[in-house]
Amino acid sequence: MATATISTEGSLDRSRGFGYQLLHRNLDAYPDFGPRMVQLVIVVIVTVALYYENYVGGSVTSILLPKVGMTFTFYVMAIAFGNLLGAFASLLAGFADRIGRANLVVGGLLVTGLATAFVIPAMTTKWPFIIATFLVGIVEGIVLVATPALIRDYSPQTGRATAMGFWTTGPVLGSLVVAIVGSNTINAATQWQYEYRICGVVGLVVFVIAFIGLRELSPNLRDQLMVSMKDRALIEAKAQGIDISESLKHPWKQMFKTDIIVSALAVSVMLLIYYTAVGFGTILLTTVFGFSLKDANGIGNWQWAANAVALIAAGIISDKLRVRKPLMVLGGVGGIVVTILFIMRLGHVSSYYEIAFLLAAISMFLGFAYVSWMASFTETVEARNPALTATGLAVWGWILRIVVFVAFLILPQVVSSATPLVSYGSQVATYAKADASEIAFAKTHGPLIAFAQSHGSLIAFAQSHASIIATATRYAPELANAKRFAPELAVLEKNPVLFTKLASYASPSSIPPSLLQQAIQAAGGGSKGIAIVTSIAQNKTAIDGVIAVAPTLQSLSPYSKQLTELAANASSFQQLQANAPELAKLKAVAPQLAFLQAHAASVVTAAKQTPNQWKSWYWICVGALVFFLLSIPMMRGRWSPAKAKEDEREHEELIREEMKTLELV
């Protein structure tokens, strides 16, 4: 009678060197509890780092977009197409069933760490920035399918929910790390690149950890179904005779089944709330509720911490009860109720802790639904073919990213108000506060400002010709008389001797008629000449005053047009002088006021529209939760804990029978 030889701990080929072991990571036996926990912890740490890199941009969205010249709509479209690329990258991750998981994860960590720390922060315009983030998204789309496959490999079904709970904390803890780092490092002077550099360094540290410590099961071990740890001996025995190539034939045909596709689609739409919070949570909280960027990240601390706790708790409860579906229902129904309560707060003044509590509650219920779904989904895939777990997860990853792609194409149409609020809202608010006194002055002195704007050249003349204006002011009567008696002065200028002789007579009656007639003829003759000669006689003092300062008045003649215009607008210029300090301040902030004039109206309109638009989006998310609930019956697993435990007992009996058969071989 032959007995199968069973290894008691996972091991590498120790006959080879350390370098060989780093590249050839397969374990030839299923590891004991301690080494298995080490592997699970490394996978969770890797997942946290990858999601931290994926989500870090959300912490600085409101300052990032204006700096690189992106509108909100462009940003959302970029995220959408990034998810589309990630979707097909996820399909490529299905090859992890053939080439293994560990080296795929380690290589991906190196690429994303370098890109996040050095490449993305070097981008200063939108297209280079987006292309760099696409690179990270493609690699992460591959790696983030391989990590849950590793979790499945190291966790039997009876502990699957707990293991998946810890893995699912990866994206949540990634979001939490983003929020914690952001709330503690972001201030008014923060540059968006700083957050990316911190994140990239963390990713590279995790790469070193994974490079040294991450291992995976050999294909013969991982390609079998393991319900509990009691299956370990049987699995290792069977591994000696498994035909791997046969089990891997036609992988996509085996995995594109209704239960897999519909359940993956259902959880993908359920996660719209999560992806909205990750990508646009700070935008929602700053534009709708008026929180600062620091406080918005602080609310994220509550949100993601609650989600992380719920994921682990739900996994433990699910494994304890041996059921998944009741917890999915609890999470879905609870998520619907709290999301509706959150919708009711949109557009109303709410406190920091009120919104933090509601978002934390939504995250908690989503955690219960998601972790139990992950356990059930891997079991649904295993029911088809346990050797194609990564392929099944690749189908899920592909559908998830396609859903996010479509959703983010729709989001800017539903929440169109976000573009002016994100692009201009912060600057409008800053300028409106900083320049409040200038804005108030402008509102009450519109005609004066309009005059200043329309008479710029005249004001410039006044500022550069102060001595000319002073002279004109001093000789204003003479200037007026020069204009009034211009005909008389012209006649006197042409006939100085004649009119000097005429003026020598003390009385008009004593002037010889011939001399008077000569003067009338010189002035133009007829009634016109009589009028000019009479005016000269009657206004002798005023005319003599003009003649006395004629050289001075002559020096003002090149500026007669400007001086005339100044005289016509004397009252306006007096107001300009009286309000000179205020006008100087107004001129100093002219670019800011021009910005406000161009964008303030659209920002105000958008601020009124945005609560209702976000309500519409969250009602879509409520509908997605309803669809998730309707899909639950299609998945594997019992509703009743008693029935699930009965199944487990029957399985254990089957295992004992198979082991007896192997011992007889």
C-alpha positions in Angstrom: 0.0 0.0 0.0 1.4 3.3 -1.1 0.9 6.5 0.9 1.1 10.0 -0.6 3.9 12.1 0.8 2.5 15.4 2.1 4.7 18.5 2.8 4.0 20.4 6.0 5.1 23.9 4.8 5.5 25.9 1.7 9.1 25.8 0.5 11.3 27.0 -2.3 14.1 25.2 -4.0 16.9 25.9 -1.4 19.6 24.4 -3.6 19.5 27.5 -5.8 20.9 30.9 -4.9 19.1 33.9 -3.5 18.9 35.6 -6.9 17.3 32.5 -8.4 14.7 32.4 -5.6 13.8 36.1 -6.2 12.9 35.4 -9.8 11.4 31.9 -9.4 8.9 32.4 -6.7 6.8 29.2 -6.8 6.1 27.3 -3.6 6.1 23.6 -4.0 3.8 23.0 -1.0 0.9 24.8 0.6 2.3 27.0 3.4 1.5 26.7 7.1 -0.5 29.4 8.9 2.4 31.7 9.7 4.1 31.9 6.3 0.7 32.1 4.6 -0.3 35.1 6.8 3.0 36.7 5.8 2.1 36.3 2.1 -1.4 37.6 2.6 -0.1 40.7 4.5 2.4 41.4 1.7 -0.4 41.2 -0.9 -2.6 43.6 1.1 0.3 46.1 1.5 0.9 45.9 -2.2 -2.8 46.6 -2.9 -2.8 49.5 -0.5 0.2 51.0 -2.3 -1.2 50.5 -5.8 -4.5 52.1 -4.9 -2.7 55.0 -3.1 -0.9 55.7 -6.4 -4.2 55.3 -8.3 -6.2 57.7 -6.0 -3.6 60.3 -4.9 -4.7 62.8 -7.6 -8.1 63.0 -5.9 -6.6 64.8 -2.8 -5.4 67.7 -4.9 -7.9 67.9 -7.7 -9.1 71.4 -7.1 -5.5 72.8 -7.3 -4.2 70.3 -9.8 -6.7 71.0 -12.6 -6.1 74.8 -12.9 -2.3 74.3 -12.7 -2.1 71.9 -15.7 -4.9 73.6 -17.6 -7.6 71.0 -17.3 -11.3 71.7 -17.1 -13.4 69.4 -15.0 -15.0 67.9 -18.1 -11.6 67.1 -19.7 -10.4 65.6 -16.4 -13.5 63.3 -16.2 -13.1 62.3 -19.8 -9.5 61.5 -19.2 -10.4 59.3 -16.2 -13.0 57.6 -18.3 -10.6 56.7 -21.1 -8.0 55.8 -18.6 -10.4 53.2 -17.2 -11.1 52.0 -20.7 -7.4 51.3 -21.2 -7.3 49.7 -17.8 -10.2 47.5 -18.8 -8.3 45.8 -21.6 -5.2 45.8 -19.4 -7.3 43.8 -16.9 -8.0 41.2 -19.6 -4.3 40.8 -20.1 -4.0 40.0 -16.4 -5.9 36.8 -17.2 -2.6 35.4 -18.4 -1.5 35.3 -14.7 -3.2 31.9 -14.8 -0.4 30.8 -17.2 2.6 32.9 -16.2 2.0 33.3 -12.5 1.1 36.2 -10.3 4.1 37.3 -8.2 6.6 38.6 -10.8 3.7 40.4 -12.5 2.9 42.2 -9.2 6.6 43.0 -8.4 7.4 44.4 -11.9 4.2 46.5 -11.9 5.1 48.0 -8.5 8.5 49.1 -9.8 6.9 50.8 -12.9 4.1 52.6 -11.0 6.4 53.7 -8.2 8.9 55.3 -10.6 6.1 56.9 -12.6 4.4 58.3 -9.6 7.5 59.6 -7.9 9.3 61.1 -10.9 7.4 61.1 -14.2 4.0 62.5 -13.3 5.3 65.3 -11.1 7.4 66.5 -14.0 4.3 67.1 -16.2 3.2 70.7 -16.3 0.5 70.6 -19.0 -2.6 68.5 -19.4 -1.7 66.1 -22.2 1.7 64.9 -20.8 0.1 64.6 -17.4 -2.8 62.5 -18.7 -0.5 60.2 -20.8 1.7 59.6 -17.8 -1.3 58.7 -15.6 -2.6 56.4 -18.4 0.7 54.5 -18.1 0.2 54.0 -14.4 -3.4 53.0 -15.0 -2.6 50.3 -17.5 0.0 48.7 -15.3 -2.3 48.9 -12.3 -5.1 47.4 -14.3 -2.9 44.3 -14.8 -1.5 44.1 -11.2 -4.8 44.7 -9.4 -6.3 41.6 -11.0 -3.3 39.5 -10.0 -3.5 40.5 -6.3 -7.0 39.1 -5.6 -5.9 36.0 -7.4 -3.1 35.6 -4.9 -5.5 36.2 -2.0 -7.8 33.4 -3.4 -4.8 31.1 -3.8 -3.8 31.5 -0.2 -7.3 31.3 1.3 -9.7 28.3 1.5 -13.4 29.0 1.0 -14.2 28.8 4.7 -11.9 31.7 5.3 -12.3 33.4 2.0 -14.5 36.3 3.1 -12.0 37.3 5.9 -9.1 37.1 3.4 -11.0 39.1 0.8 -12.0 41.5 3.5 -8.4 42.2 4.2 -7.6 42.4 0.5 -10.5 44.8 -0.1 -9.1 47.1 2.6 -6.4 47.7 0.0 -8.4 50.2 -2.1 -10.0 51.6 1.0 -6.8 52.0 2.9 -5.3 53.4 -0.2 -8.1 56.0 -0.1 -7.6 56.5 3.6 -3.9 57.0 3.2 -4.6 59.6 0.5 -7.0 61.4 2.9 -4.7 61.2 5.9 -1.6 62.4 4.0 -3.6 65.1 2.3 -5.3 66.4 5.5 -1.9 66.6 7.2 0.3 68.0 4.4 -2.0 70.1 2.2 -2.1 73.9 3.0 -2.5 77.1 1.0 1.1 76.8 -0.3 1.0 73.1 -1.2 2.1 72.1 -4.7 0.2 69.2 -6.2 3.5 67.5 -7.2 4.4 67.1 -3.5 1.6 64.6 -2.9 2.6 62.5 -5.9 6.3 62.4 -4.8 5.3 61.2 -1.3 3.1 58.5 -2.9 5.7 57.4 -5.3 8.4 56.9 -2.6 5.9 54.8 -0.6 5.3 52.7 -3.7 9.0 52.1 -4.2 9.4 51.0 -0.6 6.6 48.5 -1.0 8.2 47.3 -4.2 11.4 46.4 -2.2 9.2 44.5 0.3 7.4 42.5 -2.4 10.6 41.9 -4.4 12.2 40.2 -1.4 9.2 38.5 0.2 6.4 37.8 -2.2 5.8 34.2 -3.3 3.0 32.2 -5.0 1.7 28.7 -5.1 2.9 26.5 -7.9 0.3 25.9 -10.7 -0.5 22.4 -9.5 -1.5 23.7 -6.1 -3.3 26.9 -7.0 -5.4 25.3 -9.8 -7.5 23.2 -7.4 -10.6 24.0 -5.3 -9.9 24.3 -1.6 -12.9 24.6 0.7 -11.1 24.4 4.0 -7.7 23.8 5.4 -8.7 20.2 5.9 -8.4 19.9 2.1 -4.7 20.7 2.2 -3.4 17.1 2.2 -5.7 16.0 -0.6 -4.8 19.0 -2.8 -1.1 18.5 -2.4 -1.5 14.8 -3.2 -3.6 15.6 -6.3 -1.1 18.3 -7.4 1.4 15.5 -8.3 -0.9 14.3 -11.1 -2.8 17.4 -12.4 -2.7 18.1 -16.1 -2.4 21.9 -16.1 -2.6 22.4 -19.9 -5.9 20.6 -20.1 -7.5 22.8 -17.4 -6.4 26.0 -19.0 -7.8 25.3 -22.5 -10.3 27.9 -23.9 -10.1 30.1 -20.7 -12.3 33.0 -22.0 -15.0 30.6 -23.2 -15.1 29.0 -19.8 -15.4 32.3 -17.9 -17.8 34.3 -20.1 -20.8 32.8 -18.5 -24.1 34.6 -17.4 -23.6 34.2 -13.7 -20.0 35.6 -13.9 -20.8 38.5 -16.2 -24.0 39.6 -14.6 -22.6 39.5 -11.1 -19.5 41.4 -12.2 -21.7 44.0 -13.9 -23.9 44.3 -10.8 -21.0 45.0 -8.4 -19.4 47.3 -10.8 -22.4 49.6 -10.9 -22.8 49.3 -7.2 -19.3 50.7 -6.8 -20.2 53.9 -8.7 -20.7 55.6 -5.3 -17.2 54.5 -4.3 -15.5 55.6 -7.5 -17.4 58.9 -7.3 -16.1 59.5 -3.8 -12.5 58.5 -4.8 -12.4 60.6 -7.9 -14.7 63.6 -7.1 -15.3 63.5 -3.3 -13.2 66.6 -2.6 -14.9 68.4 -5.5 -18.3 67.5 -4.2 -17.4 68.5 -0.6 -15.7 71.8 -1.6 -18.3 73.0 -4.2 -21.6 71.8 -2.7 -20.9 72.0 1.1 -18.2 74.7 1.0 -15.6 72.7 3.0 -11.9 73.5 2.6 -9.7 71.1 0.7 -8.1 70.1 4.1 -11.5 69.4 5.7 -12.7 67.5 2.6 -9.7 65.2 3.0 -10.5 65.0 6.7 -14.0 63.7 6.0 -12.3 61.1 3.8 -10.5 59.9 6.9 -13.8 59.1 8.5 -15.3 57.6 5.3 -12.4 55.2 4.5 -11.7 54.2 8.1 -15.3 53.2 8.5 -15.1 51.2 5.2 -11.9 49.4 6.3 -13.4 48.3 9.6 -16.6 47.2 7.9 -14.7 45.1 5.3 -12.8 43.2 7.9 -15.8 42.8 10.2 -18.0 41.6 7.4 -15.4 39.1 6.2 -15.2 37.6 9.7 -18.9 37.5 10.2 -19.5 36.0 6.7 -16.9 33.2 7.4 -18.4 32.6 10.8 -21.9 32.2 9.5 -20.7 30.4 6.3 -22.9 32.6 4.1 -22.4 35.6 1.8 -25.8 36.6 0.4 -27.5 37.9 3.6 -24.5 40.3 4.1 -24.8 41.4 0.5 -28.5 42.2 1.1 -27.7 44.0 4.3 -25.0 46.1 2.6 -27.2 46.9 -0.4 -30.3 47.9 1.5 -28.4 49.9 4.1 -26.5 51.7 1.3 -29.7 52.6 -0.4 -31.2 54.1 2.8 -28.2 56.1 3.8 -27.5 57.3 0.3 -31.1 58.7 0.2 -30.5 60.5 3.5 -27.3 62.0 2.0 -29.2 63.1 -1.1 -31.6 65.0 1.2 -28.7 67.0 2.6 -27.4 68.2 -0.8 -28.2 71.8 -1.2 -28.5 72.4 2.6 -26.1 73.8 5.1 -24.6 70.8 6.9 -21.9 70.4 9.6 -18.6 68.7 9.1 -19.6 65.8 11.4 -23.0 65.4 9.9 -21.6 64.8 6.4 -18.7 62.7 7.8 -21.3 60.4 9.5 -23.4 60.0 6.4 -20.5 59.2 4.1 -19.0 56.9 6.7 -22.3 55.0 7.0 -22.5 54.6 3.2 -18.9 53.3 3.1 -19.7 50.9 5.9 -22.7 49.3 4.2 -20.8 49.2 0.9 -18.0 47.4 2.7 -20.4 44.7 3.9 -21.9 44.2 0.4 -18.5 44.2 -1.4 -16.4 41.9 0.7 -19.1 39.2 0.8 -19.6 39.7 -2.9 -15.8 39.2 -3.5 -15.9 35.9 -1.6 -19.0 34.7 -3.4 -17.6 35.7 -6.8 -14.4 33.8 -6.4 -16.5 30.8 -5.3 -18.7 31.3 -8.4 -15.6 31.3 -10.6 -14.2 28.3 -8.8 -17.4 26.4 -9.5 -16.7 26.9 -13.2 -12.9 26.1 -13.0 -10.6 26.8 -10.1 -7.6 26.8 -12.4 -9.0 29.9 -14.1 -9.4 32.2 -11.1 -7.2 35.0 -12.5 -9.2 34.8 -15.8 -12.5 35.1 -14.0 -11.1 38.0 -12.0 -9.8 39.6 -15.3 -13.4 39.4 -16.6 -14.6 41.2 -13.5 -11.8 43.8 -13.8 -12.6 44.4 -17.4 -16.3 44.9 -16.8 -15.6 47.1 -13.8 -13.4 49.5 -15.8 -15.8 49.5 -18.7 -18.6 50.5 -16.3 -16.5 53.3 -14.9 -15.6 54.4 -18.4 -19.3 54.7 -19.4 -20.3 56.2 -16.1 -17.6 58.9 -16.3 -18.7 59.8 -19.8 -22.2 60.4 -18.4 -21.1 62.2 -15.2 -20.1 65.6 -16.8 -23.4 65.7 -18.6 -25.3 65.1 -15.3 -23.1 67.4 -13.2 -22.3 70.1 -15.8 -22.0 72.7 -13.1 -18.8 71.2 -11.8 -16.7 72.6 -14.7 -17.1 76.3 -13.8 -16.9 75.6 -10.1 -13.7 73.6 -10.3 -12.1 75.7 -13.0 -13.0 79.1 -11.6 -14.8 78.7 -8.3 -11.8 78.8 -6.0 -10.3 81.9 -7.7 -13.6 83.7 -7.8 -14.1 83.1 -4.1 -10.5 84.2 -3.3 -10.7 87.4 -5.4 -14.2 88.2 -4.1 -13.0 88.0 -0.5 -9.6 89.7 -1.0 -11.0 92.5 -3.1 -14.3 93.1 -1.4 -13.7 96.8 -0.7 -12.7 97.4 -4.4 -15.7 95.5 -5.6 -18.0 97.5 -3.4 -16.5 100.8 -4.6 -16.9 99.7 -8.2 -20.6 98.9 -7.7 -21.3 102.4 -6.3 -19.1 104.4 -8.6 -20.0 102.9 -12.0 -20.3 106.2 -13.9 -17.0 107.5 -12.5 -15.2 104.2 -13.5 -16.8 104.3 -16.9 -15.5 107.9 -17.4 -12.0 106.8 -16.3 -12.1 103.9 -18.7 -13.3 106.0 -21.7 -11.1 109.0 -21.1 -7.8 107.2 -20.5 -5.8 109.5 -22.9 -7.2 112.6 -21.3 -6.3 111.4 -17.8 -2.9 110.5 -19.0 -2.5 114.0 -20.4 -3.6 115.6 -17.1 -1.1 113.4 -15.2 1.9 114.3 -17.5 1.1 118.0 -18.1 0.5 119.3 -14.7 2.3 122.7 -15.3 0.3 123.3 -18.5 -3.0 122.7 -16.6 -1.8 124.9 -13.8 -1.1 127.7 -16.2 -4.4 127.2 -17.9 -6.2 127.3 -14.6 -4.4 130.5 -13.6 -5.2 132.3 -16.8 -8.7 130.8 -17.2 -10.4 134.2 -17.6 -8.0 135.3 -20.2 -8.4 132.0 -22.1 -12.1 132.4 -22.0 -11.8 136.1 -23.2 -9.4 135.0 -26.0 -12.0 132.6 -27.2 -14.9 135.1 -26.8 -13.1 138.0 -28.5 -11.3 136.0 -31.1 -12.6 138.1 -34.0 -11.7 141.3 -32.3 -8.2 140.1 -31.4 -7.7 139.0 -35.0 -8.6 142.5 -36.3 -6.3 144.1 -33.7 -3.5 141.8 -34.6 -3.8 142.7 -38.3 -4.2 146.5 -37.8 -2.1 147.4 -34.7 -1.2 151.0 -35.8 -4.8 151.9 -36.9 -6.4 150.7 -33.6 -3.6 152.2 -31.5 -4.4 155.6 -33.1 -8.1 155.0 -32.6 -7.5 154.2 -28.9 -5.7 157.5 -28.4 -8.9 159.4 -28.5 -10.4 159.8 -25.0 -14.0 159.9 -26.2 -15.6 158.1 -29.1 -17.3 161.3 -30.2 -13.9 162.9 -30.7 -12.8 160.3 -33.2 -12.6 161.7 -36.8 -15.2 160.1 -39.0 -12.7 159.2 -41.6 -10.6 157.3 -39.0 -13.6 155.5 -37.6 -14.7 154.6 -41.2 -11.2 153.2 -41.9 -11.4 151.1 -38.7 -14.8 149.8 -39.7 -13.5 148.8 -43.1 -10.5 147.0 -41.5 -12.9 145.1 -39.3 -14.8 143.8 -42.3 -17.0 146.7 -43.2 -20.8 147.1 -42.9 -22.7 146.0 -39.8 -20.0 143.3 -39.0 -17.2 145.9 -39.0 -19.3 148.3 -36.8 -20.0 145.5 -34.3 -16.4 144.5 -34.0 -15.2 148.1 -33.6 -17.9 148.7 -31.0 -17.0 145.5 -29.1 -13.3 146.5 -29.1 -14.3 149.9 -27.6 -16.7 148.4 -25.0 -14.4 145.4 -23.9 -11.2 147.2 -23.9 -10.1 146.1 -20.4 -10.8 142.4 -21.1 -9.1 142.5 -24.5 -6.1 144.3 -23.1 -5.9 141.6 -20.5 -5.7 138.9 -23.2 -3.1 140.9 -25.1 -1.0 141.4 -22.0 -0.5 137.7 -21.5 -0.6 136.7 -25.2 2.8 134.9 -25.2 1.7 132.7 -22.3 -1.6 132.0 -23.9 0.2 131.2 -27.1 2.2 128.5 -25.3 -1.1 126.8 -24.4 -2.4 126.8 -27.9 -1.0 123.3 -28.8 -3.1 121.9 -26.0 -6.3 123.7 -26.7 -8.2 120.6 -27.5 -7.3 118.8 -24.3 -7.7 121.9 -22.2 -11.2 122.4 -23.7 -12.1 118.8 -23.0 -10.8 119.1 -19.4 -12.8 122.2 -18.9 -15.9 120.4 -20.2 -15.4 117.6 -17.7 -14.2 119.6 -14.8 -16.7 118.0 -12.3 -15.7 114.5 -13.3 -12.0 115.3 -12.8 -12.8 116.7 -9.4 -14.4 113.3 -8.5 -11.3 111.5 -9.9 -9.1 113.6 -7.7 -11.3 113.0 -4.6 -11.3 109.2 -5.2 -7.7 108.9 -6.4 -6.7 106.3 -3.6 -9.7 104.1 -4.3 -9.1 104.3 -8.1 -5.4 103.4 -7.6 -6.4 100.3 -5.6 -9.0 99.4 -8.3 -6.3 99.7 -11.0 -4.0 97.4 -9.0 -6.6 94.6 -8.9 -7.8 95.2 -12.4 -6.8 91.6 -13.6 -8.7 90.1 -10.7 -11.7 92.2 -11.4 -11.6 91.2 -15.1 -11.4 87.6 -14.0 -14.5 88.1 -11.8 -16.3 89.9 -14.6 -15.6 87.0 -17.0 -16.4 84.1 -14.6 -18.3 85.2 -11.5 -21.7 85.0 -13.1 -21.1 81.4 -14.4 -19.8 80.4 -11.0 -22.8 81.8 -9.2 -25.2 80.1 -11.6 -23.3 76.8 -11.3 -23.3 77.0 -7.5 -27.1 77.2 -7.6 -27.4 74.3 -10.0 -24.8 71.9 -8.6 -26.8 70.5 -5.6 -29.7 69.3 -7.8 -27.3 67.9 -10.4 -25.4 65.9 -7.8 -28.7 64.6 -6.5 -29.5 63.3 -10.0 -26.2 61.5 -10.0 -26.7 59.9 -6.6 -30.2 58.7 -7.6 -28.5 56.9 -10.4 -26.2 55.3 -7.8 -29.3 54.3 -5.8 -30.7 52.6 -8.9 -27.3 50.8 -9.3 -27.6 49.4 -5.7 -31.1 48.1 -6.6 -29.7 46.3 -9.6 -27.0 44.8 -7.3 -29.6 43.4 -5.0 -31.5 41.8 -7.9 -28.3 40.0 -9.1 -27.5 38.3 -5.8 -29.6 35.1 -6.3 -27.5 34.3 -9.4 -24.3 33.8 -7.3 -23.0 30.8 -5.5 -23.6 30.3 -1.8 -26.4 29.5 0.6 -28.8 32.0 2.3 -29.1 29.9 5.4 -26.1 29.4 7.8 -27.5 26.0 8.8 -27.6 24.8 5.2 -24.1 26.2 4.6 -22.7 24.3 7.6 -24.4 21.1 6.4 -22.7 21.5 3.0 -19.4 21.9 4.8 -19.9 18.7 6.8 -20.8 16.8 3.6 -17.7 18.1 1.9 -15.5 17.0 4.8 -16.9 13.5 4.5 -16.1 13.5 0.8 -12.5 14.6 1.5 -12.1 11.7 4.0 -13.3 9.3 1.4 -11.0 10.6 -1.3 -8.0 10.5 1.1 -8.8 6.8 1.8 -8.8 6.2 -1.9 -5.4 7.8 -2.3 -3.9 5.9 0.5 -4.9 2.6 -1.2 -3.2 3.6 -4.5 
